[in-house]
Amino acid sequence: MSQESTATPRMTAEDLLGILRTCAGVADDIVLDEKALDTDFGSLGYDSIALLEVTANLERTFHVDLDDDAIKASDTPRDVISMINGR
């Protein structure tokens, strides 16, 4: 008898950067790479509406429930990765 794993998959930087590109796009002058992980979302061009879309995608992809303020409390992409992986 096998048991299915219900563990939340770990998010990588590449995972989140891909979600950011897919959900909210990227301004022409912004490069989403490892350096962007420590840049605040506003400087990356993501407003609250874009972050809501990112939140919905994170919930679906990583099987987590995030309250409305979860992403707002995360200033940078690295903060989001830490939050998701810390669950």
PDB file of N, CA, C and O in Angstrom:
ATOM      1  N   MET A   1       0.839  -1.168   0.000  1.00  0.00           N
ATOM      2  CA  MET A   1       0.000   0.000   0.000  1.00  0.00           C
ATOM      3  C   MET A   1       0.892   1.242   0.000  1.00  0.00           C
ATOM      4  O   MET A   1       1.751   1.393   0.869  1.00  0.00           O
ATOM      5  N   SER A   2       0.690   2.117  -0.961  1.00  0.00           N
ATOM      6  CA  SER A   2       1.524   3.316  -1.047  1.00  0.00           C
ATOM      7  C   SER A   2       0.768   4.519  -0.511  1.00  0.00           C
ATOM      8  O   SER A   2      -0.462   4.568  -0.540  1.00  0.00           O
ATOM      9  N   GLN A   3       1.514   5.467  -0.032  1.00  0.00           N
ATOM     10  CA  GLN A   3       0.929   6.709   0.458  1.00  0.00           C
ATOM     11  C   GLN A   3       1.377   7.835  -0.447  1.00  0.00           C
ATOM     12  O   GLN A   3       2.547   7.927  -0.821  1.00  0.00           O
ATOM     13  N   GLU A   4       0.427   8.693  -0.796  1.00  0.00           N
ATOM     14  CA  GLU A   4       0.779   9.862  -1.596  1.00  0.00           C
ATOM     15  C   GLU A   4       1.358  10.928  -0.690  1.00  0.00           C
ATOM     16  O   GLU A   4       0.888  11.134   0.429  1.00  0.00           O
ATOM     17  N   SER A   5       2.363  11.589  -1.176  1.00  0.00           N
ATOM     18  CA  SER A   5       2.954  12.683  -0.419  1.00  0.00           C
ATOM     19  C   SER A   5       2.081  13.924  -0.555  1.00  0.00           C
ATOM     20  O   SER A   5       1.674  14.292  -1.657  1.00  0.00           O
ATOM     21  N   THR A   6       1.801  14.557   0.564  1.00  0.00           N
ATOM     22  CA  THR A   6       1.027  15.797   0.537  1.00  0.00           C
ATOM     23  C   THR A   6       1.906  16.992   0.876  1.00  0.00           C
ATOM     24  O   THR A   6       1.407  18.094   1.101  1.00  0.00           O
ATOM     25  N   ALA A   7       3.207  16.772   0.911  1.00  0.00           N
ATOM     26  CA  ALA A   7       4.131  17.856   1.237  1.00  0.00           C
ATOM     27  C   ALA A   7       4.093  18.923   0.150  1.00  0.00           C
ATOM     28  O   ALA A   7       3.978  18.626  -1.040  1.00  0.00           O
ATOM     29  N   THR A   8       4.190  20.148   0.585  1.00  0.00           N
ATOM     30  CA  THR A   8       4.242  21.265  -0.346  1.00  0.00           C
ATOM     31  C   THR A   8       5.577  21.234  -1.079  1.00  0.00           C
ATOM     32  O   THR A   8       6.625  21.124  -0.443  1.00  0.00           O
ATOM     33  N   PRO A   9       5.555  21.332  -2.413  1.00  0.00           N
ATOM     34  CA  PRO A   9       6.824  21.356  -3.140  1.00  0.00           C
ATOM     35  C   PRO A   9       7.628  22.605  -2.777  1.00  0.00           C
ATOM     36  O   PRO A   9       7.053  23.664  -2.525  1.00  0.00           O
ATOM     37  N   ARG A  10       8.942  22.482  -2.750  1.00  0.00           N
ATOM     38  CA  ARG A  10       9.789  23.635  -2.443  1.00  0.00           C
ATOM     39  C   ARG A  10       9.875  24.549  -3.655  1.00  0.00           C
ATOM     40  O   ARG A  10      10.044  24.096  -4.787  1.00  0.00           O
ATOM     41  N   MET A  11       9.758  25.819  -3.397  1.00  0.00           N
ATOM     42  CA  MET A  11       9.847  26.810  -4.463  1.00  0.00           C
ATOM     43  C   MET A  11      11.302  27.205  -4.665  1.00  0.00           C
ATOM     44  O   MET A  11      12.043  27.416  -3.704  1.00  0.00           O
ATOM     45  N   THR A  12      11.694  27.300  -5.913  1.00  0.00           N
ATOM     46  CA  THR A  12      13.033  27.782  -6.251  1.00  0.00           C
ATOM     47  C   THR A  12      12.920  29.209  -6.790  1.00  0.00           C
ATOM     48  O   THR A  12      11.827  29.684  -7.101  1.00  0.00           O
ATOM     49  N   ALA A  13      14.044  29.871  -6.891  1.00  0.00           N
ATOM     50  CA  ALA A  13      14.066  31.215  -7.479  1.00  0.00           C
ATOM     51  C   ALA A  13      13.547  31.164  -8.906  1.00  0.00           C
ATOM     52  O   ALA A  13      12.785  32.035  -9.327  1.00  0.00           O
ATOM     53  N   GLU A  14      13.954  30.152  -9.644  1.00  0.00           N
ATOM     54  CA  GLU A  14      13.510  30.002 -11.029  1.00  0.00           C
ATOM     55  C   GLU A  14      11.989  29.843 -11.108  1.00  0.00           C
ATOM     56  O   GLU A  14      11.349  30.389 -12.008  1.00  0.00           O
ATOM     57  N   ASP A  15      11.411  29.089 -10.156  1.00  0.00           N
ATOM     58  CA  ASP A  15       9.954  28.920 -10.122  1.00  0.00           C
ATOM     59  C   ASP A  15       9.256  30.270  -9.986  1.00  0.00           C
ATOM     60  O   ASP A  15       8.361  30.598 -10.765  1.00  0.00           O
ATOM     61  N   LEU A  16       9.674  31.047  -8.989  1.00  0.00           N
ATOM     62  CA  LEU A  16       9.009  32.325  -8.740  1.00  0.00           C
ATOM     63  C   LEU A  16       9.231  33.305  -9.879  1.00  0.00           C
ATOM     64  O   LEU A  16       8.294  33.992 -10.288  1.00  0.00           O
ATOM     65  N   LEU A  17      10.431  33.385 -10.392  1.00  0.00           N
ATOM     66  CA  LEU A  17      10.689  34.315 -11.494  1.00  0.00           C
ATOM     67  C   LEU A  17       9.846  33.948 -12.707  1.00  0.00           C
ATOM     68  O   LEU A  17       9.376  34.835 -13.420  1.00  0.00           O
ATOM     69  N   GLY A  18       9.649  32.664 -12.951  1.00  0.00           N
ATOM     70  CA  GLY A  18       8.783  32.223 -14.044  1.00  0.00           C
ATOM     71  C   GLY A  18       7.343  32.632 -13.817  1.00  0.00           C
ATOM     72  O   GLY A  18       6.667  33.072 -14.746  1.00  0.00           O
ATOM     73  N   ILE A  19       6.863  32.490 -12.583  1.00  0.00           N
ATOM     74  CA  ILE A  19       5.493  32.897 -12.252  1.00  0.00           C
ATOM     75  C   ILE A  19       5.340  34.402 -12.423  1.00  0.00           C
ATOM     76  O   ILE A  19       4.328  34.859 -12.955  1.00  0.00           O
ATOM     77  N   LEU A  20       6.314  35.171 -11.987  1.00  0.00           N
ATOM     78  CA  LEU A  20       6.248  36.627 -12.150  1.00  0.00           C
ATOM     79  C   LEU A  20       6.164  37.006 -13.623  1.00  0.00           C
ATOM     80  O   LEU A  20       5.371  37.867 -14.002  1.00  0.00           O
ATOM     81  N   ARG A  21       6.977  36.367 -14.446  1.00  0.00           N
ATOM     82  CA  ARG A  21       6.951  36.658 -15.891  1.00  0.00           C
ATOM     83  C   ARG A  21       5.595  36.300 -16.498  1.00  0.00           C
ATOM     84  O   ARG A  21       5.033  37.072 -17.275  1.00  0.00           O
ATOM     85  N   THR A  22       5.080  35.137 -16.142  1.00  0.00           N
ATOM     86  CA  THR A  22       3.832  34.639 -16.716  1.00  0.00           C
ATOM     87  C   THR A  22       2.626  35.452 -16.267  1.00  0.00           C
ATOM     88  O   THR A  22       1.784  35.823 -17.085  1.00  0.00           O
ATOM     89  N   CYS A  23       2.543  35.726 -14.989  1.00  0.00           N
ATOM     90  CA  CYS A  23       1.352  36.376 -14.432  1.00  0.00           C
ATOM     91  C   CYS A  23       1.284  37.858 -14.722  1.00  0.00           C
ATOM     92  O   CYS A  23       0.233  38.375 -15.102  1.00  0.00           O
ATOM     93  N   ALA A  24       2.371  38.526 -14.549  1.00  0.00           N
ATOM     94  CA  ALA A  24       2.320  39.979 -14.561  1.00  0.00           C
ATOM     95  C   ALA A  24       3.189  40.615 -15.623  1.00  0.00           C
ATOM     96  O   ALA A  24       3.176  41.835 -15.785  1.00  0.00           O
ATOM     97  N   GLY A  25       3.938  39.815 -16.345  1.00  0.00           N
ATOM     98  CA  GLY A  25       4.808  40.384 -17.363  1.00  0.00           C
ATOM     99  C   GLY A  25       6.008  41.075 -16.750  1.00  0.00           C
ATOM    100  O   GLY A  25       6.198  41.074 -15.533  1.00  0.00           O
ATOM    101  N   VAL A  26       6.798  41.654 -17.602  1.00  0.00           N
ATOM    102  CA  VAL A  26       8.015  42.337 -17.168  1.00  0.00           C
ATOM    103  C   VAL A  26       8.182  43.585 -18.019  1.00  0.00           C
ATOM    104  O   VAL A  26       8.055  43.531 -19.242  1.00  0.00           O
ATOM    105  N   ALA A  27       8.467  44.701 -17.375  1.00  0.00           N
ATOM    106  CA  ALA A  27       8.743  45.934 -18.120  1.00  0.00           C
ATOM    107  C   ALA A  27      10.006  45.737 -18.952  1.00  0.00           C
ATOM    108  O   ALA A  27      10.889  44.963 -18.583  1.00  0.00           O
ATOM    109  N   ASP A  28      10.082  46.438 -20.066  1.00  0.00           N
ATOM    110  CA  ASP A  28      11.218  46.289 -20.981  1.00  0.00           C
ATOM    111  C   ASP A  28      12.570  46.570 -20.329  1.00  0.00           C
ATOM    112  O   ASP A  28      13.581  45.982 -20.712  1.00  0.00           O
ATOM    113  N   ASP A  29      12.586  47.466 -19.346  1.00  0.00           N
ATOM    114  CA  ASP A  29      13.863  47.835 -18.733  1.00  0.00           C
ATOM    115  C   ASP A  29      14.193  47.022 -17.478  1.00  0.00           C
ATOM    116  O   ASP A  29      15.170  47.322 -16.791  1.00  0.00           O
ATOM    117  N   ILE A  30      13.391  45.995 -17.170  1.00  0.00           N
ATOM    118  CA  ILE A  30      13.597  45.162 -15.984  1.00  0.00           C
ATOM    119  C   ILE A  30      14.132  43.798 -16.405  1.00  0.00           C
ATOM    120  O   ILE A  30      13.621  43.184 -17.342  1.00  0.00           O
ATOM    121  N   VAL A  31      15.151  43.336 -15.717  1.00  0.00           N
ATOM    122  CA  VAL A  31      15.688  41.998 -15.950  1.00  0.00           C
ATOM    123  C   VAL A  31      15.351  41.148 -14.730  1.00  0.00           C
ATOM    124  O   VAL A  31      15.790  41.442 -13.618  1.00  0.00           O
ATOM    125  N   LEU A  32      14.567  40.093 -14.945  1.00  0.00           N
ATOM    126  CA  LEU A  32      14.236  39.192 -13.843  1.00  0.00           C
ATOM    127  C   LEU A  32      15.262  38.067 -13.812  1.00  0.00           C
ATOM    128  O   LEU A  32      15.180  37.098 -14.568  1.00  0.00           O
ATOM    129  N   ASP A  33      16.228  38.224 -12.916  1.00  0.00           N
ATOM    130  CA  ASP A  33      17.265  37.220 -12.740  1.00  0.00           C
ATOM    131  C   ASP A  33      17.565  37.119 -11.250  1.00  0.00           C
ATOM    132  O   ASP A  33      16.827  37.668 -10.433  1.00  0.00           O
ATOM    133  N   GLU A  34      18.621  36.436 -10.896  1.00  0.00           N
ATOM    134  CA  GLU A  34      18.970  36.254  -9.484  1.00  0.00           C
ATOM    135  C   GLU A  34      19.115  37.591  -8.743  1.00  0.00           C
ATOM    136  O   GLU A  34      18.784  37.678  -7.561  1.00  0.00           O
ATOM    137  N   LYS A  35      19.603  38.623  -9.423  1.00  0.00           N
ATOM    138  CA  LYS A  35      19.757  39.937  -8.787  1.00  0.00           C
ATOM    139  C   LYS A  35      18.411  40.539  -8.409  1.00  0.00           C
ATOM    140  O   LYS A  35      18.318  41.304  -7.449  1.00  0.00           O
ATOM    141  N   ALA A  36      17.369  40.195  -9.156  1.00  0.00           N
ATOM    142  CA  ALA A  36      16.036  40.736  -8.894  1.00  0.00           C
ATOM    143  C   ALA A  36      15.426  40.171  -7.616  1.00  0.00           C
ATOM    144  O   ALA A  36      14.464  40.736  -7.094  1.00  0.00           O
ATOM    145  N   LEU A  37      15.961  39.079  -7.109  1.00  0.00           N
ATOM    146  CA  LEU A  37      15.399  38.450  -5.914  1.00  0.00           C
ATOM    147  C   LEU A  37      15.418  39.363  -4.698  1.00  0.00           C
ATOM    148  O   LEU A  37      14.584  39.213  -3.806  1.00  0.00           O
ATOM    149  N   ASP A  38      16.346  40.297  -4.646  1.00  0.00           N
ATOM    150  CA  ASP A  38      16.463  41.199  -3.501  1.00  0.00           C
ATOM    151  C   ASP A  38      15.995  42.615  -3.816  1.00  0.00           C
ATOM    152  O   ASP A  38      16.299  43.554  -3.081  1.00  0.00           O
ATOM    153  N   THR A  39      15.262  42.763  -4.901  1.00  0.00           N
ATOM    154  CA  THR A  39      14.716  44.059  -5.311  1.00  0.00           C
ATOM    155  C   THR A  39      13.241  44.100  -4.944  1.00  0.00           C
ATOM    156  O   THR A  39      12.517  43.131  -5.171  1.00  0.00           O
ATOM    157  N   ASP A  40      12.788  45.221  -4.376  1.00  0.00           N
ATOM    158  CA  ASP A  40      11.383  45.285  -3.972  1.00  0.00           C
ATOM    159  C   ASP A  40      10.469  45.241  -5.198  1.00  0.00           C
ATOM    160  O   ASP A  40      10.837  45.662  -6.295  1.00  0.00           O
ATOM    161  N   PHE A  41       9.262  44.712  -4.966  1.00  0.00           N
ATOM    162  CA  PHE A  41       8.321  44.508  -6.066  1.00  0.00           C
ATOM    163  C   PHE A  41       7.977  45.803  -6.799  1.00  0.00           C
ATOM    164  O   PHE A  41       7.820  45.793  -8.020  1.00  0.00           O
ATOM    165  N   GLY A  42       7.858  46.910  -6.081  1.00  0.00           N
ATOM    166  CA  GLY A  42       7.558  48.186  -6.728  1.00  0.00           C
ATOM    167  C   GLY A  42       8.629  48.579  -7.731  1.00  0.00           C
ATOM    168  O   GLY A  42       8.319  49.048  -8.826  1.00  0.00           O
ATOM    169  N   SER A  43       9.884  48.387  -7.361  1.00  0.00           N
ATOM    170  CA  SER A  43      10.990  48.706  -8.273  1.00  0.00           C
ATOM    171  C   SER A  43      11.029  47.777  -9.476  1.00  0.00           C
ATOM    172  O   SER A  43      11.550  48.138 -10.532  1.00  0.00           O
ATOM    173  N   LEU A  44      10.472  46.572  -9.311  1.00  0.00           N
ATOM    174  CA  LEU A  44      10.396  45.625 -10.426  1.00  0.00           C
ATOM    175  C   LEU A  44       9.183  45.894 -11.319  1.00  0.00           C
ATOM    176  O   LEU A  44       9.009  45.258 -12.358  1.00  0.00           O
ATOM    177  N   GLY A  45       8.339  46.859 -10.890  1.00  0.00           N
ATOM    178  CA  GLY A  45       7.188  47.230 -11.708  1.00  0.00           C
ATOM    179  C   GLY A  45       5.909  46.470 -11.407  1.00  0.00           C
ATOM    180  O   GLY A  45       4.973  46.506 -12.205  1.00  0.00           O
ATOM    181  N   TYR A  46       5.846  45.779 -10.267  1.00  0.00           N
ATOM    182  CA  TYR A  46       4.656  45.008  -9.915  1.00  0.00           C
ATOM    183  C   TYR A  46       3.804  45.786  -8.922  1.00  0.00           C
ATOM    184  O   TYR A  46       4.253  46.129  -7.828  1.00  0.00           O
ATOM    185  N   ASP A  47       2.562  46.058  -9.326  1.00  0.00           N
ATOM    186  CA  ASP A  47       1.630  46.749  -8.438  1.00  0.00           C
ATOM    187  C   ASP A  47       0.794  45.722  -7.676  1.00  0.00           C
ATOM    188  O   ASP A  47       0.984  44.516  -7.834  1.00  0.00           O
ATOM    189  N   SER A  48      -0.130  46.206  -6.850  1.00  0.00           N
ATOM    190  CA  SER A  48      -0.919  45.304  -6.006  1.00  0.00           C
ATOM    191  C   SER A  48      -1.795  44.358  -6.824  1.00  0.00           C
ATOM    192  O   SER A  48      -2.006  43.217  -6.413  1.00  0.00           O
ATOM    193  N   ILE A  49      -2.302  44.797  -7.957  1.00  0.00           N
ATOM    194  CA  ILE A  49      -3.128  43.931  -8.807  1.00  0.00           C
ATOM    195  C   ILE A  49      -2.280  42.793  -9.378  1.00  0.00           C
ATOM    196  O   ILE A  49      -2.710  41.640  -9.383  1.00  0.00           O
ATOM    197  N   ALA A  50      -1.100  43.109  -9.849  1.00  0.00           N
ATOM    198  CA  ALA A  50      -0.206  42.072 -10.377  1.00  0.00           C
ATOM    199  C   ALA A  50       0.156  41.071  -9.286  1.00  0.00           C
ATOM    200  O   ALA A  50       0.233  39.869  -9.542  1.00  0.00           O
ATOM    201  N   LEU A  51       0.377  41.562  -8.076  1.00  0.00           N
ATOM    202  CA  LEU A  51       0.745  40.666  -6.986  1.00  0.00           C
ATOM    203  C   LEU A  51      -0.415  39.774  -6.564  1.00  0.00           C
ATOM    204  O   LEU A  51      -0.190  38.658  -6.094  1.00  0.00           O
ATOM    205  N   LEU A  52      -1.652  40.242  -6.720  1.00  0.00           N
ATOM    206  CA  LEU A  52      -2.811  39.377  -6.456  1.00  0.00           C
ATOM    207  C   LEU A  52      -2.835  38.208  -7.433  1.00  0.00           C
ATOM    208  O   LEU A  52      -3.129  37.078  -7.043  1.00  0.00           O
ATOM    209  N   GLU A  53      -2.532  38.470  -8.686  1.00  0.00           N
ATOM    210  CA  GLU A  53      -2.477  37.408  -9.686  1.00  0.00           C
ATOM    211  C   GLU A  53      -1.343  36.434  -9.374  1.00  0.00           C
ATOM    212  O   GLU A  53      -1.503  35.222  -9.523  1.00  0.00           O
ATOM    213  N   VAL A  54      -0.217  36.954  -8.949  1.00  0.00           N
ATOM    214  CA  VAL A  54       0.908  36.102  -8.558  1.00  0.00           C
ATOM    215  C   VAL A  54       0.503  35.227  -7.370  1.00  0.00           C
ATOM    216  O   VAL A  54       0.809  34.035  -7.342  1.00  0.00           O
ATOM    217  N   THR A  55      -0.183  35.818  -6.392  1.00  0.00           N
ATOM    218  CA  THR A  55      -0.631  35.070  -5.220  1.00  0.00           C
ATOM    219  C   THR A  55      -1.530  33.910  -5.619  1.00  0.00           C
ATOM    220  O   THR A  55      -1.353  32.794  -5.132  1.00  0.00           O
ATOM    221  N   ALA A  56      -2.491  34.162  -6.496  1.00  0.00           N
ATOM    222  CA  ALA A  56      -3.400  33.101  -6.947  1.00  0.00           C
ATOM    223  C   ALA A  56      -2.622  31.977  -7.625  1.00  0.00           C
ATOM    224  O   ALA A  56      -2.916  30.800  -7.411  1.00  0.00           O
ATOM    225  N   ASN A  57      -1.644  32.330  -8.431  1.00  0.00           N
ATOM    226  CA  ASN A  57      -0.831  31.316  -9.106  1.00  0.00           C
ATOM    227  C   ASN A  57      -0.004  30.521  -8.097  1.00  0.00           C
ATOM    228  O   ASN A  57       0.118  29.303  -8.224  1.00  0.00           O
ATOM    229  N   LEU A  58       0.554  31.185  -7.114  1.00  0.00           N
ATOM    230  CA  LEU A  58       1.327  30.495  -6.079  1.00  0.00           C
ATOM    231  C   LEU A  58       0.455  29.500  -5.322  1.00  0.00           C
ATOM    232  O   LEU A  58       0.886  28.384  -5.034  1.00  0.00           O
ATOM    233  N   GLU A  59      -0.769  29.908  -5.000  1.00  0.00           N
ATOM    234  CA  GLU A  59      -1.678  29.021  -4.279  1.00  0.00           C
ATOM    235  C   GLU A  59      -1.967  27.761  -5.086  1.00  0.00           C
ATOM    236  O   GLU A  59      -1.971  26.657  -4.543  1.00  0.00           O
ATOM    237  N   ARG A  60      -2.209  27.929  -6.382  1.00  0.00           N
ATOM    238  CA  ARG A  60      -2.488  26.764  -7.242  1.00  0.00           C
ATOM    239  C   ARG A  60      -1.256  25.881  -7.414  1.00  0.00           C
ATOM    240  O   ARG A  60      -1.337  24.658  -7.305  1.00  0.00           O
ATOM    241  N   THR A  61      -0.140  26.499  -7.677  1.00  0.00           N
ATOM    242  CA  THR A  61       1.071  25.749  -7.999  1.00  0.00           C
ATOM    243  C   THR A  61       1.668  25.036  -6.790  1.00  0.00           C
ATOM    244  O   THR A  61       2.119  23.896  -6.895  1.00  0.00           O
ATOM    245  N   PHE A  62       1.668  25.707  -5.652  1.00  0.00           N
ATOM    246  CA  PHE A  62       2.339  25.163  -4.471  1.00  0.00           C
ATOM    247  C   PHE A  62       1.370  24.674  -3.400  1.00  0.00           C
ATOM    248  O   PHE A  62       1.783  24.333  -2.291  1.00  0.00           O
ATOM    249  N   HIS A  63       0.081  24.640  -3.735  1.00  0.00           N
ATOM    250  CA  HIS A  63      -0.941  24.070  -2.844  1.00  0.00           C
ATOM    251  C   HIS A  63      -0.880  24.682  -1.447  1.00  0.00           C
ATOM    252  O   HIS A  63      -0.864  23.973  -0.441  1.00  0.00           O
ATOM    253  N   VAL A  64      -0.847  26.011  -1.406  1.00  0.00           N
ATOM    254  CA  VAL A  64      -0.832  26.739  -0.143  1.00  0.00           C
ATOM    255  C   VAL A  64      -1.998  27.718  -0.133  1.00  0.00           C
ATOM    256  O   VAL A  64      -2.485  28.136  -1.183  1.00  0.00           O
ATOM    257  N   ASP A  65      -2.432  28.071   1.058  1.00  0.00           N
ATOM    258  CA  ASP A  65      -3.439  29.116   1.220  1.00  0.00           C
ATOM    259  C   ASP A  65      -2.730  30.353   1.750  1.00  0.00           C
ATOM    260  O   ASP A  65      -2.127  30.322   2.823  1.00  0.00           O
ATOM    261  N   LEU A  66      -2.805  31.430   1.000  1.00  0.00           N
ATOM    262  CA  LEU A  66      -2.161  32.681   1.393  1.00  0.00           C
ATOM    263  C   LEU A  66      -3.236  33.720   1.658  1.00  0.00           C
ATOM    264  O   LEU A  66      -4.133  33.913   0.836  1.00  0.00           O
ATOM    265  N   ASP A  67      -3.152  34.390   2.800  1.00  0.00           N
ATOM    266  CA  ASP A  67      -4.123  35.450   3.044  1.00  0.00           C
ATOM    267  C   ASP A  67      -3.776  36.657   2.179  1.00  0.00           C
ATOM    268  O   ASP A  67      -2.691  36.736   1.604  1.00  0.00           O
ATOM    269  N   ASP A  68      -4.708  37.586   2.098  1.00  0.00           N
ATOM    270  CA  ASP A  68      -4.543  38.730   1.200  1.00  0.00           C
ATOM    271  C   ASP A  68      -3.295  39.563   1.490  1.00  0.00           C
ATOM    272  O   ASP A  68      -2.762  40.218   0.595  1.00  0.00           O
ATOM    273  N   ASP A  69      -2.838  39.537   2.717  1.00  0.00           N
ATOM    274  CA  ASP A  69      -1.692  40.360   3.088  1.00  0.00           C
ATOM    275  C   ASP A  69      -0.355  39.622   2.988  1.00  0.00           C
ATOM    276  O   ASP A  69       0.694  40.216   3.236  1.00  0.00           O
ATOM    277  N   ALA A  70      -0.382  38.347   2.631  1.00  0.00           N
ATOM    278  CA  ALA A  70       0.851  37.549   2.631  1.00  0.00           C
ATOM    279  C   ALA A  70       1.895  38.111   1.680  1.00  0.00           C
ATOM    280  O   ALA A  70       3.057  38.266   2.054  1.00  0.00           O
ATOM    281  N   ILE A  71       1.493  38.414   0.463  1.00  0.00           N
ATOM    282  CA  ILE A  71       2.455  38.949  -0.499  1.00  0.00           C
ATOM    283  C   ILE A  71       2.803  40.395  -0.158  1.00  0.00           C
ATOM    284  O   ILE A  71       3.950  40.814  -0.320  1.00  0.00           O
ATOM    285  N   LYS A  72       1.816  41.161   0.314  1.00  0.00           N
ATOM    286  CA  LYS A  72       2.091  42.557   0.684  1.00  0.00           C
ATOM    287  C   LYS A  72       3.160  42.639   1.770  1.00  0.00           C
ATOM    288  O   LYS A  72       3.945  43.586   1.806  1.00  0.00           O
ATOM    289  N   ALA A  73       3.185  41.645   2.651  1.00  0.00           N
ATOM    290  CA  ALA A  73       4.167  41.632   3.738  1.00  0.00           C
ATOM    291  C   ALA A  73       5.548  41.217   3.245  1.00  0.00           C
ATOM    292  O   ALA A  73       6.545  41.382   3.949  1.00  0.00           O
ATOM    293  N   SER A  74       5.597  40.686   2.050  1.00  0.00           N
ATOM    294  CA  SER A  74       6.870  40.273   1.451  1.00  0.00           C
ATOM    295  C   SER A  74       7.329  41.375   0.511  1.00  0.00           C
ATOM    296  O   SER A  74       6.677  41.653  -0.495  1.00  0.00           O
ATOM    297  N   ASP A  75       8.438  41.994   0.837  1.00  0.00           N
ATOM    298  CA  ASP A  75       8.915  43.128   0.045  1.00  0.00           C
ATOM    299  C   ASP A  75       9.607  42.719  -1.250  1.00  0.00           C
ATOM    300  O   ASP A  75       9.565  43.448  -2.241  1.00  0.00           O
ATOM    301  N   THR A  76      10.243  41.551  -1.238  1.00  0.00           N
ATOM    302  CA  THR A  76      11.047  41.127  -2.388  1.00  0.00           C
ATOM    303  C   THR A  76      10.675  39.702  -2.801  1.00  0.00           C
ATOM    304  O   THR A  76      10.053  38.977  -2.025  1.00  0.00           O
ATOM    305  N   PRO A  77      11.044  39.303  -3.994  1.00  0.00           N
ATOM    306  CA  PRO A  77      10.824  37.912  -4.395  1.00  0.00           C
ATOM    307  C   PRO A  77      11.475  36.914  -3.429  1.00  0.00           C
ATOM    308  O   PRO A  77      10.898  35.861  -3.156  1.00  0.00           O
ATOM    309  N   ARG A  78      12.651  37.226  -2.915  1.00  0.00           N
ATOM    310  CA  ARG A  78      13.302  36.308  -1.969  1.00  0.00           C
ATOM    311  C   ARG A  78      12.445  36.124  -0.715  1.00  0.00           C
ATOM    312  O   ARG A  78      12.395  35.027  -0.159  1.00  0.00           O
ATOM    313  N   ASP A  79      11.770  37.188  -0.265  1.00  0.00           N
ATOM    314  CA  ASP A  79      10.869  37.083   0.883  1.00  0.00           C
ATOM    315  C   ASP A  79       9.731  36.102   0.592  1.00  0.00           C
ATOM    316  O   ASP A  79       9.341  35.322   1.462  1.00  0.00           O
ATOM    317  N   VAL A  80       9.205  36.143  -0.626  1.00  0.00           N
ATOM    318  CA  VAL A  80       8.111  35.240  -1.009  1.00  0.00           C
ATOM    319  C   VAL A  80       8.596  33.793  -0.991  1.00  0.00           C
ATOM    320  O   VAL A  80       7.903  32.910  -0.486  1.00  0.00           O
ATOM    321  N   ILE A  81       9.775  33.553  -1.535  1.00  0.00           N
ATOM    322  CA  ILE A  81      10.328  32.197  -1.546  1.00  0.00           C
ATOM    323  C   ILE A  81      10.485  31.684  -0.115  1.00  0.00           C
ATOM    324  O   ILE A  81      10.133  30.542   0.178  1.00  0.00           O
ATOM    325  N   SER A  82      11.004  32.515   0.764  1.00  0.00           N
ATOM    326  CA  SER A  82      11.171  32.123   2.169  1.00  0.00           C
ATOM    327  C   SER A  82       9.832  31.836   2.822  1.00  0.00           C
ATOM    328  O   SER A  82       9.703  30.881   3.588  1.00  0.00           O
ATOM    329  N   MET A  83       8.834  32.657   2.524  1.00  0.00           N
ATOM    330  CA  MET A  83       7.507  32.471   3.102  1.00  0.00           C
ATOM    331  C   MET A  83       6.904  31.143   2.649  1.00  0.00           C
ATOM    332  O   MET A  83       6.409  30.373   3.472  1.00  0.00           O
ATOM    333  N   ILE A  84       6.945  30.873   1.346  1.00  0.00           N
ATOM    334  CA  ILE A  84       6.356  29.643   0.815  1.00  0.00           C
ATOM    335  C   ILE A  84       7.100  28.423   1.344  1.00  0.00           C
ATOM    336  O   ILE A  84       6.472  27.452   1.767  1.00  0.00           O
ATOM    337  N   ASN A  85       8.405  28.460   1.326  1.00  0.00           N
ATOM    338  CA  ASN A  85       9.186  27.304   1.769  1.00  0.00           C
ATOM    339  C   ASN A  85       9.157  27.116   3.279  1.00  0.00           C
ATOM    340  O   ASN A  85       9.457  26.032   3.781  1.00  0.00           O
ATOM    341  N   GLY A  86       8.796  28.174   4.005  1.00  0.00           N
ATOM    342  CA  GLY A  86       8.707  28.079   5.454  1.00  0.00           C
ATOM    343  C   GLY A  86       7.399  27.501   5.950  1.00  0.00           C
ATOM    344  O   GLY A  86       7.229  27.296   7.152  1.00  0.00           O
ATOM    345  N   ARG A  87       6.478  27.237   5.049  1.00  0.00           N
ATOM    346  CA  ARG A  87       5.168  26.690   5.446  1.00  0.00           C
ATOM    347  C   ARG A  87       5.264  25.218   5.679  1.00  0.00           C
ATOM    348  O   ARG A  87       4.267  24.581   6.020  1.00  0.00           O
TER     349      ARG A  87
END
